[in-house]
Amino acid sequence: MNTDKQLRGLFCLDHNIKIYIPSTVDVDKKIDNSIHVNQALILFGDSFGGATSYDAIGAWVSTNKGLVTEAVKIVESYASRESVELHLDKVIKFANQLKKELKQEAISLEYDNKLYFI
């Protein structure tokens, strides 16, 4: 079966962007992150035409606390190159705000299977 032929002419969003929302403040103090997840859903939805959030467990090595394991929410959108170019600055600004507000060492931003630390 020729999938290229089957998919020809269909609308395609060929880029993927994700932000990882921590469930802690100041590295390891648990918080309710639902407000931040909702803000990310609104930002991604407005910027890219839609968004999805889902649960994950993240682990990373903190320079101050050692290995930290926590629940995270990933907010994800598929997008056109044009919409990413138009809205990426807003996403990075949001990630920087999260980092500051939640007192994180970094916020993870994934774009096309490459992970960036804000």
C-alpha positions in Angstrom: 0.0 0.0 0.0 1.4 3.4 -1.0 0.8 5.7 2.0 2.2 8.7 0.2 -0.5 8.4 -2.3 -3.2 7.9 0.4 -2.0 11.0 2.4 -1.4 13.3 -0.6 -3.6 16.4 -0.4 -4.3 16.0 3.3 -3.5 18.9 5.7 -0.3 18.2 7.5 1.4 19.8 10.5 5.0 18.6 10.3 6.6 20.1 13.4 6.1 19.1 17.0 6.7 21.3 20.1 6.3 20.3 23.8 6.9 21.9 27.1 7.4 19.9 30.3 5.5 21.4 33.3 7.1 20.4 36.6 5.0 19.5 39.7 7.4 21.0 42.1 8.7 24.4 43.2 12.2 25.0 44.4 13.4 21.7 42.9 11.5 19.2 45.2 8.5 20.8 47.0 5.3 19.4 45.5 2.7 21.8 44.0 -0.6 21.7 42.1 0.6 22.6 38.5 -2.9 22.6 37.0 -2.9 26.4 36.6 0.4 26.3 34.7 -0.8 23.4 32.5 -3.9 25.3 31.7 -1.8 28.4 30.8 0.3 26.3 28.5 -2.7 24.7 26.9 -4.1 28.1 26.1 -0.8 29.4 24.8 -0.2 26.4 22.6 -3.8 26.2 21.5 -3.9 29.9 20.5 -0.4 29.7 18.9 -0.6 26.4 17.0 -4.4 25.7 16.6 -4.6 23.0 19.3 -2.8 21.3 22.2 -2.8 18.1 24.2 -1.5 17.5 27.7 -0.6 14.2 29.3 1.2 12.8 32.4 4.7 11.6 32.5 7.3 10.8 35.2 10.6 12.8 34.8 13.9 12.2 36.5 16.9 14.5 36.4 20.0 15.3 38.4 19.8 18.6 40.3 23.1 20.3 41.0 21.8 21.0 44.6 19.5 18.0 45.4 20.9 15.0 43.4 18.5 12.8 41.6 15.0 14.2 41.5 12.0 12.2 40.3 8.6 13.9 39.8 5.3 13.8 38.0 5.3 16.2 35.0 2.6 17.3 32.5 3.7 17.5 28.9 1.8 20.0 26.8 2.2 19.3 23.1 1.2 20.7 19.8 1.8 19.8 16.2 2.4 22.9 14.1 3.4 24.4 10.8 6.9 25.9 10.4 5.2 29.4 10.0 3.3 29.1 13.3 6.4 28.0 15.1 8.4 30.9 13.7 5.6 33.3 14.6 5.0 32.1 18.1 8.3 30.5 19.4 9.3 33.7 21.2 6.1 33.5 23.3 6.7 29.9 24.2 10.3 30.6 25.3 9.1 33.6 27.3 6.5 31.4 29.0 9.1 28.8 29.8 11.4 31.5 31.3 8.4 32.7 33.5 7.7 29.1 34.6 11.4 28.6 35.5 11.4 31.8 37.6 8.0 31.3 39.2 8.6 27.7 40.1 12.3 28.3 41.1 13.5 25.6 38.7 17.1 25.0 37.5 15.6 24.5 34.0 12.4 24.0 32.1 12.5 21.4 29.2 11.3 22.5 25.8 11.2 19.9 23.0 11.1 20.8 19.4 11.2 18.2 16.6 12.7 15.6 18.9 15.5 17.9 20.2 15.4 18.8 23.9 16.3 22.4 25.0 16.8 23.5 28.5 15.5 27.0 29.3 
